[in-house]
Amino acid sequence: MRLLTLSGALMLNLLLAQNISAAVIYAGQERAAAVCSQCHGIKTPSADAPFPPLAGRDFAYLKSALEQYRDKTRKSDIMNAIAGSLTDNDISNVAAYYSGLKP
């Protein structure tokens, strides 16, 4: 049973790594600089903003959160409006970019 759990975890990590490497990180950097960084910054949040930094966060978490904001299953007037304009590729690219940064 332990072997199945370990192999399952390895498979999940491999799939996540493929998703991250498949995403266009430079496109994510461009989108993050244009949209996200105004509140979340790149490595640290903007000085006057109460928003959390995104650098170094888990790829799957960021992707899921952005999809939920876009689909309005996660509520935030600001984030629902911003994420509403993001495509699936935009979301993957931004998640890949921020998850690859060191906080």
C-alpha positions as CSV (number, residue, x, y, z in Angstrom):
1,M,0.0,0.0,0.0
2,R,2.8,2.4,0.8
3,L,4.4,1.8,-2.6
4,L,1.1,2.9,-4.3
5,T,1.0,6.0,-2.2
6,L,4.6,6.9,-3.0
7,S,4.2,6.2,-6.7
8,G,1.0,8.2,-6.8
9,A,2.8,11.2,-5.2
10,L,5.6,10.9,-7.7
11,M,3.1,10.8,-10.6
12,L,1.3,13.9,-9.3
13,N,4.6,15.8,-9.0
14,L,5.6,14.8,-12.5
15,L,2.2,16.0,-13.9
16,L,2.6,19.3,-12.0
17,A,6.1,19.8,-13.3
18,Q,4.9,19.2,-16.9
19,N,2.2,21.8,-16.4
20,I,4.6,24.3,-15.1
21,S,7.2,23.7,-17.9
22,A,4.5,23.8,-20.5
23,A,3.2,27.2,-19.4
24,V,4.9,30.2,-21.0
25,I,6.5,31.8,-18.0
26,Y,7.4,34.9,-19.9
27,A,3.8,35.5,-20.8
28,G,3.0,35.0,-17.2
29,Q,5.6,37.6,-16.2
30,E,4.1,40.0,-18.7
31,R,0.6,39.5,-17.4
32,A,1.7,39.7,-13.8
33,A,3.6,42.9,-14.4
34,A,0.6,44.5,-16.1
35,V,-2.2,43.3,-13.8
36,C,-1.2,41.4,-10.6
37,S,1.8,43.4,-9.5
38,Q,-0.2,46.6,-8.8
39,C,-1.6,44.9,-5.7
40,H,0.5,41.8,-5.1
41,G,3.8,43.1,-6.2
42,I,6.3,40.7,-7.8
43,K,8.2,39.4,-4.8
44,T,6.5,41.5,-2.1
45,P,3.2,43.3,-2.1
46,S,2.9,46.9,-3.0
47,A,3.8,49.2,0.0
48,D,0.3,50.5,0.7
49,A,-1.7,47.3,-0.2
50,P,-3.0,44.7,2.2
51,F,-2.7,42.0,-0.4
52,P,-0.6,38.9,0.1
53,P,2.6,38.3,-1.9
54,L,2.3,35.5,-4.5
55,A,6.0,34.7,-5.1
56,G,6.8,31.1,-4.3
57,R,3.2,30.0,-3.8
58,D,2.2,26.6,-5.0
59,F,1.4,26.4,-8.7
60,A,-1.8,24.3,-8.2
61,Y,-3.0,26.6,-5.5
62,L,-2.5,29.7,-7.5
63,K,-4.1,28.2,-10.6
64,S,-7.1,26.9,-8.6
65,A,-7.6,30.2,-6.8
66,L,-7.5,32.2,-10.1
67,E,-10.0,29.8,-11.7
68,Q,-12.3,30.1,-8.7
69,Y,-12.1,33.9,-8.8
70,R,-12.8,33.9,-12.6
71,D,-15.8,31.6,-12.1
72,K,-17.0,33.6,-9.1
73,T,-17.1,30.5,-6.9
74,R,-14.6,32.3,-4.7
75,K,-15.8,35.8,-3.8
76,S,-13.9,39.0,-4.0
77,D,-15.2,42.0,-6.0
78,I,-11.7,43.0,-7.0
79,M,-10.4,39.6,-7.9
80,N,-13.6,38.5,-9.6
81,A,-13.4,41.5,-11.9
82,I,-9.7,41.0,-12.6
83,A,-9.7,37.2,-13.0
84,G,-12.9,37.4,-15.1
85,S,-10.7,38.6,-18.1
86,L,-8.1,35.8,-17.8
87,T,-8.1,32.9,-20.2
88,D,-7.0,29.4,-19.1
89,N,-3.6,30.0,-20.6
90,D,-3.3,33.4,-18.8
91,I,-4.1,31.6,-15.5
92,S,-1.5,28.8,-16.1
93,N,1.1,31.3,-17.2
94,V,0.6,33.6,-14.2
95,A,0.6,30.7,-11.8
96,A,3.8,29.3,-13.3
97,Y,5.5,32.6,-13.1
98,Y,4.7,33.4,-9.5
99,S,5.3,29.8,-8.3
100,G,8.7,29.9,-9.9
101,L,9.8,33.0,-8.0
102,K,11.6,32.9,-4.7
103,P,9.8,34.9,-2.0
